[in-house]
Amino acid sequence: MDEVDKTVKAYEEIKEDFLEHNSKFDMTPEIKEFCEFLSDKNVLDIGCGPGRDSKVFVELGYNTRGIDFTPSFVKMAQENVPSGKFLHMDMRHLEFADEEFDGIWCSASFIHIPKREALATLKGFYRVLKNKGALFIGVQKGDGEGWMDKFGKERFYAFYQEEELQKLLESVGFVVKATHNKKGNYDWINMIAVKAPTS
């Protein structure tokens, strides 16, 4: 089992605690800002969890699909957002056509990807986005990567500084349009980037 597999196992074991914790946070302001960068209605929620953010996209009129590593979360999301479409899928291996989506929302999920796989994972995001499609990515601020114990189970986290994340996105072909630092129990970096036209 790699870091992601072990993290999925931990999420399965704490799914009810995580659902209660996750429901306390409202990303609607960030979602509305992100939607200003979308040219059409097809959105992919990567790491959708129990469907909290997907529900907001649906309520705003977007055709929303969500994927998650954790099977229980996919089931929860489908129950919580009946009009969305949810799949059990690894974000490192997106099973979608090229240029299928107008936007990708990836909040607090890319943080579980080991840094050695970060570039390849973002290239997959880039591939399934249309030209000028938008990406929202939210990560925990910090240095390095490793295991953290939350809810009594260890999960794997990769931490980023703002410049580090921006350089990573730009190396794939994204142009960063907005950056916000958000404080809470942990410090977060939220970036909106756009896929540069490939001519």
Helices and strands as residue ranges (DSSP letters): H 3-13, H 15-22, H 28-35, E 42-46, H 52-59, E 63-68, H 71-80, E 85-88, E 101-107, G 110-112, G 115-117, H 118-128, E 129-140, E 145-150, E 153-158, H 162-172, E 174-182, E 188-195
